[in-house]
Amino acid sequence: GVFSLWLFSDSAKEEPLELQAIKISTPVNPGEEILLVTSDQQRLNVENNSNVKYDRDGNVTVDSKVVEQSAVSDKKAETAYNQIIVPKGKRTHIYFADGTCIYVNSGSRVVYPAVFADNKREIYVDGEIYIDVTPNPEKPFIIKTSDMGVKVLGTSFNVSAYREDVEKSVVLVTGK
């Protein structure tokens, strides 16, 4: 796989422009439990170390329990974004329909589409994740943070990009 990294500046501490554009904001007082916010604005508390899994239609299960959602947007509609907020001392796993897996670390937030676009797989991260990306040269995987972006075709690596930290890092685990 190809591994590339690009950096961009974001002096403001508000939501990145991409998140503002898709009208996703951090819920006020998310609480002490892991919080999954679905595209239809359901707020679900998720157990520590849970497995959050998506199928090709954007349906989600948490530890084998189906999350009932109002109609997941169809291909023509605006992309449906979900987010998971993991407080300090907790962690969780997200499994996407393409086989890509993310381990979301303590004190992190990840915003992602319930169904990936046809030409790319793109998520937004504030915090730390380890990600094992299923290779797909036609559909690059892009991770955006408040001040950097990582684009890969398929590999596994760690991203540490807590917004309050001065130093951010990307560490390749497997691939190139």
C-alpha positions as CSV (number, residue, x, y, z in Angstrom):
1,G,0.0,0.0,0.0
2,V,1.0,3.6,-0.4
3,F,1.3,5.7,2.7
4,S,1.2,9.5,2.4
5,L,0.8,12.3,5.0
6,W,-0.1,15.8,4.5
7,L,-0.4,18.6,7.1
8,F,-2.5,21.7,7.1
9,S,-2.8,24.5,9.6
10,D,-5.8,25.1,11.8
11,S,-5.2,27.8,14.3
12,A,-8.7,27.9,15.6
13,K,-9.8,25.4,18.3
14,E,-13.3,25.1,16.8
15,E,-14.6,22.3,14.7
16,P,-12.6,21.6,11.5
17,L,-14.2,23.2,8.4
18,E,-15.1,19.8,7.1
19,L,-17.1,19.0,10.2
20,Q,-18.7,22.4,10.1
21,A,-19.7,21.8,6.5
22,I,-21.4,18.5,7.3
23,K,-23.0,20.1,10.4
24,I,-21.5,17.7,12.9
25,S,-20.7,19.1,16.4
26,T,-19.6,17.6,19.6
27,P,-22.6,17.0,21.9
28,V,-22.6,19.2,25.1
29,N,-21.9,17.1,28.2
30,P,-21.4,13.7,26.5
31,G,-21.0,12.0,29.9
32,E,-18.8,9.4,31.5
33,E,-19.9,6.6,29.2
34,I,-19.0,5.9,25.6
35,L,-21.5,7.7,23.4
36,L,-22.6,6.7,19.9
37,V,-24.5,9.4,18.1
38,T,-26.3,8.1,15.0
39,S,-27.1,10.1,11.9
40,D,-30.7,10.3,13.1
41,Q,-29.4,11.9,16.3
42,Q,-30.0,8.9,18.6
43,R,-27.6,9.0,21.6
44,L,-26.7,5.6,22.8
45,N,-24.4,4.7,25.6
46,V,-22.1,1.9,24.7
47,E,-20.3,-0.5,27.1
48,N,-16.5,-0.2,27.5
49,N,-14.6,-2.3,24.9
50,S,-17.8,-2.8,22.8
51,N,-17.7,-3.8,19.2
52,V,-19.6,-1.4,17.0
53,K,-20.2,-2.9,13.5
54,Y,-21.6,-1.5,10.3
55,D,-23.0,-3.4,7.3
56,R,-23.0,-2.3,3.7
57,D,-26.3,-0.5,4.1
58,G,-25.2,1.5,7.1
59,N,-27.0,-0.5,9.7
60,V,-25.2,-0.7,13.0
61,T,-25.0,-3.4,15.7
62,V,-23.3,-3.0,19.1
63,D,-22.1,-6.3,20.5
64,S,-24.5,-8.2,18.3
65,K,-27.5,-6.0,19.3
66,V,-29.1,-4.2,16.3
67,V,-29.5,-0.4,16.8
68,E,-32.9,0.6,15.4
69,Q,-32.6,3.7,13.2
70,S,-35.0,5.7,11.2
71,A,-34.3,5.1,7.5
72,V,-30.5,5.2,6.8
73,S,-30.0,7.7,4.0
74,D,-30.1,6.3,0.5
75,K,-27.3,6.8,-2.0
76,K,-28.8,10.0,-3.4
77,A,-29.4,11.7,-0.1
78,E,-26.9,13.6,2.0
79,T,-24.3,11.3,3.6
80,A,-25.4,10.1,7.0
81,Y,-22.6,10.6,9.6
82,N,-22.3,8.9,12.9
83,Q,-19.9,9.8,15.7
84,I,-18.5,8.0,18.7
85,I,-17.2,9.8,21.7
86,V,-15.0,7.8,24.1
87,P,-14.3,9.4,27.5
88,K,-11.1,9.0,29.5
89,G,-10.6,5.5,30.8
90,K,-12.7,3.8,28.1
91,R,-12.1,2.4,24.6
92,T,-14.1,0.8,21.9
93,H,-13.8,-0.8,18.4
94,I,-15.5,0.1,15.2
95,Y,-15.8,-2.4,12.3
96,F,-16.7,-1.0,8.9
97,A,-18.5,-3.1,6.2
98,D,-15.2,-3.1,4.1
99,G,-13.4,-5.0,6.9
100,T,-11.5,-1.9,8.2
101,C,-11.2,-1.9,11.9
102,I,-10.6,1.0,14.3
103,Y,-9.6,0.8,17.9
104,V,-10.7,4.1,19.5
105,N,-8.6,5.0,22.5
106,S,-9.5,6.9,25.7
107,G,-10.5,10.5,25.4
108,S,-11.2,10.3,21.6
109,R,-13.9,11.3,19.2
110,V,-14.4,9.8,15.7
111,V,-16.9,11.1,13.1
112,Y,-17.5,8.8,10.1
113,P,-20.2,8.1,7.4
114,A,-22.4,5.1,8.1
115,V,-21.7,4.1,4.5
116,F,-18.5,5.2,2.7
117,A,-18.7,7.1,-0.6
118,D,-18.0,5.3,-3.8
119,N,-14.6,7.0,-4.4
120,K,-13.1,7.3,-0.9
121,R,-13.3,6.3,2.8
122,E,-13.0,9.3,5.0
123,I,-13.2,9.8,8.8
124,Y,-12.4,12.6,11.2
125,V,-10.5,12.0,14.4
126,D,-9.8,14.0,17.6
127,G,-7.8,11.8,19.9
128,E,-6.0,8.5,19.3
129,I,-6.9,5.5,17.1
130,Y,-5.2,2.4,15.8
131,I,-6.6,1.5,12.4
132,D,-6.2,-1.6,10.3
133,V,-7.3,-0.5,6.8
134,T,-8.6,-3.1,4.3
135,P,-6.7,-2.5,1.1
136,N,-8.6,-0.9,-1.8
137,P,-6.6,1.0,-4.4
138,E,-9.8,2.5,-6.0
139,K,-11.1,3.8,-2.6
140,P,-8.3,5.4,-0.5
141,F,-8.8,5.7,3.2
142,I,-8.4,9.3,4.5
143,I,-8.1,10.3,8.2
144,K,-8.5,14.0,9.0
145,T,-7.6,15.7,12.3
146,S,-7.7,19.3,13.4
147,D,-4.3,19.9,11.7
148,M,-3.3,17.0,9.5
149,G,-4.5,14.4,7.1
150,V,-3.4,10.9,6.4
151,K,-4.3,9.1,3.1
152,V,-3.6,5.4,2.6
153,L,-4.7,2.6,0.3
154,G,-4.5,-0.2,2.9
155,T,-2.2,-0.6,5.9
156,S,-2.3,-0.5,9.7
157,F,-1.0,2.4,11.8
158,N,-1.6,4.6,14.9
159,V,-2.8,8.2,14.8
160,S,-2.4,10.3,17.9
161,A,-4.0,13.7,17.3
162,Y,-5.6,15.0,20.5
163,R,-6.6,18.6,19.7
164,E,-5.0,20.0,22.9
165,D,-1.6,18.3,22.3
166,V,1.1,20.3,20.6
167,E,2.6,17.2,18.9
168,K,0.6,14.9,16.7
169,S,1.9,11.6,15.3
170,V,1.3,8.9,12.8
171,V,3.2,5.6,13.4
172,L,3.2,2.9,10.7
173,V,2.7,-0.6,12.1
174,T,2.4,-2.7,8.9
175,G,2.5,-1.9,5.2
176,K,4.4,1.0,3.6
